[in-house]
């Protein structure tokens, strides 16, 4: 299906339009707007009008006057975002982890260094290496130049599995505190990230956790066959050990006293309320109907140890996949997953669906729950479903009952149909405004609520996302809290730390390896299924061993090795044009971006990817390189007689609290 | 870092009628100096063959000795090739052409190989009208032996070490016109828009086609006092006009001012269209071409483009009435006409 302009975030379809270079200062690289639709067909219907709306923002002005065509301007590579965007994986990562660099460190067997590089930006490499939603992988350049992306997520796990002792590498918390007290509500990834970022600066951080152990949904909702407890404990307690004051079994009944007692409050309490399904029979059969996330939590804390023989899981997201696989391990003999939508529109990640199916669990799609059925004793004995069908209604395809009904027997039902936020402990009169769906109003950049001392992050801010987004929110909230406590404007964000260094070592000598493996993506080995299904705690994925890890690492295209062009040195000999294996480089008369994109050796049709444009050359032409398909092999620089091309490593570290201090000092 | 060209290519790379991309016409990765004009010429040959849907196995690449003569390794790696003795490529081409007229012969030579050691061979190949494309990758210097002047170097030019050139240059294009070559063009390796149509025209032309291509030597002859540097050629290049190659069955879409354009039909039905910039220039009149080249040369300009053509001349095969079937495909019956025929011949001699 043509998904042009569309992309999916948190299972909702968004529209994204590339901004021509002329307007980038004003609008950034692209304009995005949510369709609000989870259904692709509905999103497709809304797409065109949103695209033209977005485009009118920047096209309106130049449509009338053709005499002053907006010719391409020289690319400003001093803008750190230009080359950052070329590193697709890093740009797509909410925490902007420097992926190519850690993969290179793996290739050099420097696992500890690779782990620490991850730890700096995403805080939980061992956990994320097993459970991340991996927005980096669909973005991977290899999906365009070859076939499947580099297994970035599982290589992250390799850094955890092979690292050495890192205790000496963890930043020390100063003995003398700065006198500021921060309350962190919820012991999940967002709060832990805030604590990690603020502790080394001398903040006093207190974490309030409602359960007996910290970790949030990472502990309660991710089964240990996907994330072993030892990995979770190591990375969570590392932050506690840095000096956070952890208060477990401390459910906050009322936020107000904390606001008074602390200098700032961060709310990272997640989206803890599983949705219910109010159908006939729900009340009568409540003994055997369980809310998925609560049920997973009670397994995690070993309160639940068994389940009926026949289990139905309602829902098509990742929680449903975790529920069905947990049920099998608790001894259920017949587990079925029912999904209202067609199979290809399920919300769960592809790999989670695959793993459930490999364990022999059928997924019944187009099956919408209708009624809980009871036997003569009043106990749950099955469920009635409507079979659904896609129908064209008023020009849009909609999912409607086909008329056919099916009944599945069951002893227990697990509901995994979504989560809501719930803040019963925040009174409405204390200055925190709530908007649509009772969600707090939170600033997208600063994470500040309408109460200046209160910050939100993770699922608590805008509803269910995934761990890596919680980490990203935590970083930003930590910067804001640091600014807030230092009386600095919250909108003064620290600049990213960047560096651009030539990799040329001598004739034919470059300090990076461009011998890219043409191999297909390597599969991660799995434990023996018959054993894994009997043991709730046995990790199913074994992770790459060293040999596989090194081979997979060799598939990375080194997108951070940037092709940097100096027009003053160019003699226009065309050597780079001839050698470029993917026909990216052009020497062409200047024109508008649209014209140029059409006139290149291979037209540049991927508008998400930038054109790299030089200044005017001696023949009045310009060098225009389409970043889309560049494989960063470095042959343009290798074949350039004058050094007009160079391969330079672009290091990009997202601004964080540690370099924020510099700015604070300057302002103070 | 290793010096390897990745095998993957752009997924939307254009395909020709044979279903091939231009990457399929490449050769080994070049070992010439980075920025060498010869590599640009190789790339233009690749592009021309790609656009003309040429089957690589129907091409023979012939060369002598020199930087230029290494170049056939860097394009059409599925074609036939013969790397001959210094200056002797034309003899090999003559023999190969007589034995098999079906192949496309691409002779790759340089200014040393053609204007010095092989000049006698060069002259006779033209005189005999061998049906081939003869590329002179002309950089005005002996690059392989560290930059001595070659016979095509201009009088006022200095070498890299500051020494003056004491002799006048040989102009291979003028020489070829005088000797009766039926397609003579001059171009510049840095101007692929001009060069590619000229190569395509030369490939489709029947008879001897000379392409004298100025190809700067980045290592030994690209300095300020050189007359064959990228900068010098860009500043002194004067094209006779814009040349278009129009394949068989396609219309000429560019409109030219009346009287300024010349069209010529090639033997396969394709056309070459030339938009002249000067009405004094007539590329079908050898005397006119020669005097125009000389006139521009005296003005300090290098005249480029299609300088002369004559599509009516006959090639070596026609002159010698050679068999149209390649020798390796002749059967016993055709080679040995039998006893009766022999008797007839003997009788006719008695």
Interface residues (C-beta under 8 A of the other chain):
Chain A: X144 X145 X146 X503 X508 X509 X510 X511 X512 X513 X514 X515 X516 X518 X571 X572 X573 X574 X575 X577 X578 X579 X581 X582 X583 X584 X602 X603 X605 X618 X619 X629 X631 X633 X634 X635 X638 X639 X640 X641 X642
Chain B: X1 X2 X3 X4 X5 X6 X7 X8 X9 X10 X11 X12 X13 X14 X23 X29 X30 X33 X34 X35 X36 X37 X39 X40 X42 X43 X189 X190 X192 X216 X218 X222 X230 X231 X234
